[in-house]
Amino acid sequence: MVKLKKMKFESGSSGSRYKAADERKGIMAMDGWKEKLFRHYLTWSCRPVRIRGYLHRILPSSRIPYPAERSRIRAAALQLELHLVKNPLHYVDLMHRRLREAVEEGAQLIAFPEYNNLALLGLLPGIEKMEEAYSKKGEQEAKPVEQGKKVKGSEGKSPAEDISLVEVFRYMSPAVEPLVKTLFSSLAAAYGVHIMAGSYVIADGEATVNRSYLFGPAGELIGLQDKVHLLPLEAEWGLKRGSAFSIFDTSVGRLAAPVCMDATYFETFRILENKGTDIVLLPVANLESYNYWLALRGIWPRVQESPLYGIKSTLVGTIAGMTFTGRAGIFAPLELTPRRDGVLAEVETFEREGMAVADLDLEALQILRSNHPWRDSNKAFYERYLSENSYTASMKEHTLSKRNI
Amino acid sequence: MRVAALSLHGIRMDSSKHYRSDLTDLLQKSNAAAAVIPAFSSLALGLGTGRISAGASFAETVRAAADSGSDWQEEFLALHSELARDNGLFLTAGTVYERENDRIYHTLCCFDPAGNLCCRQRQTHLTRFEREQGLSRGEELILFDLHGLQAGLVVGIDARHPEVGRGFALLGADILLHSGALKGELNCWPQAAGMWAQVQQNQFWAVEALFCGRIGRTDFAADSAVIGPCEITPGQSGYLARGYPHTPFICANLEMEDLYRIRRDYPLLKMLNPQAYREDLFV
């Protein structure tokens, strides 16, 4: 959830021609020649051959052998601290370092957080000034406005205030997507592990999506998942929501990778359970002050409602005055956790990097599911109250209700 | 509006007269406009007064209660109708076993301040144990007017089935009154995975009364709670009030404008995506 506002467009000396943001639901065209030139540079600096060459020099030549036991999987949920990178190779180093730490713990399945492209904003020239301006703005907003003093025109604005972050992500997409695919494919192949690379806001044709990526141990891209439930702000930005949930049958179980807000709704996990998912990997970036209870909402109750394992990977840290908090963790039905609290492992800090590692027993999960003490199903009830029409009518009613406007 | 959840701890169950007197004291102390009594209260009172014969196990006791005919259940409900009327409040009596034709349902009833039955809700999902006892599932959700709020009743394990909370939310519920019980030692997490979780994803209030005590050598323990969306509760915990098993009752004041505000500021239900559910949600 990011607070940068939509860019207001003007014809500038660079010859840029922009459309009004609202006309395109927050999507603007960054198509001036300077922008085009810089994008060429960005794409060139992130080119796959360069990334592969660099990885070839730093990655190990032989894999760590893993037991081929599918029923027990060691998983790692990474908590990444946000640092802007000035060079794509620094991003490679950062992701590689965290992955290697997980591999050294014996992890076969490793998850990265939502908005994993925020660090790449550092590739933009002048981003530090923008960040500085945002930080100052944040400080100013915290102070009470002096009585009678008016803020005129641009005087009260930070230079970053008019920029749409989603448009920046679109602009960077041609460079970022190949970088991400090359990087995580190479890392997965080098270490022979499954990686959920986190989620990235990228352009998909005319649309912009928040998309997670899953890679297999041969370096293959196993699948993608677009965020199905958007934050109100993401909807305002004009992001396109996903239209279905996918699951991927792998050697470490049947996996799914919905994104952050998708875990707010029980429907996501019920659908994934119905489709046979064993493990949900959930990339998260929560833009809020940390509170235990607020953070408990999401994946923890969902794995209690729909018995499966849940891996929550989190982004923490501050950029442009925005602070992300959270605790990465690995969650399971109460019945499958030693303290009967639904938690297998959880990072202790909510503002610095960390890693949660736990073993997932897929056989125990199947036994629980097949002989569950309280789960039940009531088809007649669902048909009556939870049809698509029921949802649609209620959402319309909710939108129109005077109490809720 | 002031609401209360009662644990029944300290209430004498040896006679209906004592039960009525002790409950009246608690209801008057609570000064609530609506109160909830835990599940299995008809079992506990029936056993205490000798109206139901104790089985060797909890299962046998349930079976005996279900087979005992409707006399005791009707008497139990009549008692709570009078308690609601005499104390001028909405009273959600604990659960009863209701027989209709050859089916038995686990049912929760609520009486209005005039003593009229305003809602009779059958449990819609059953535990494995309840299925083994031969209980049947209800298929209907009922909303009723509770001082201007849309209210619904949640029975037993329905609290752990998010379809129930969502069904009520889609119907427009503002508050759910849950009467339940949890077997075993006290553990707060099954409760958090139940009504607390349903409240957070649907943005309504919930008042939860869970049975504490022993029936047929089976122990039950849980906290009572009044729950709301985290953002509008102290410490953002989602709890407006929370009691321990031996707390006789807990109370909280509900500010409906707070609920409407959080629904406006963070409209969760508006962000549902039913087109993505159509094929796979209820296979």
Interface residues (C-beta under 8 A of the other chain):
Chain A: V228 H229 L230 L231 P232 A235 R241 G242 S243 A244 F245 M261 T264 Y265 F266 E267 R270 I271 N274 K275 N291 W293 L294 L296 R297 W300 P301 Q304 E305 L334 R340 D341 G342 N371 H372 P373 W374 D376 S377 N378 K379 A380 F381 Y382 E383 R384 Y385 L386 E388 S390 Y391 T392 A393 S394 M395 E397 H398 T399 R403 N404 I405
Chain B: T124 H125 L126 T127 R128 F129 R131 R137 G138 E139 E140 L141 I157 R160 H161 P162 E163 R166 G167 A169 L170 L171 G172 N187 W189 P190 A192 A193 W196 A197 Q200 Q201 C230 G235 Q236 S237 G238 Y260 R263 R264 Y266 P267 L268 L269 K270 M271 L272 N273 P274 Q275 A276 Y277 R278 E279 D280 L281 F282 V283
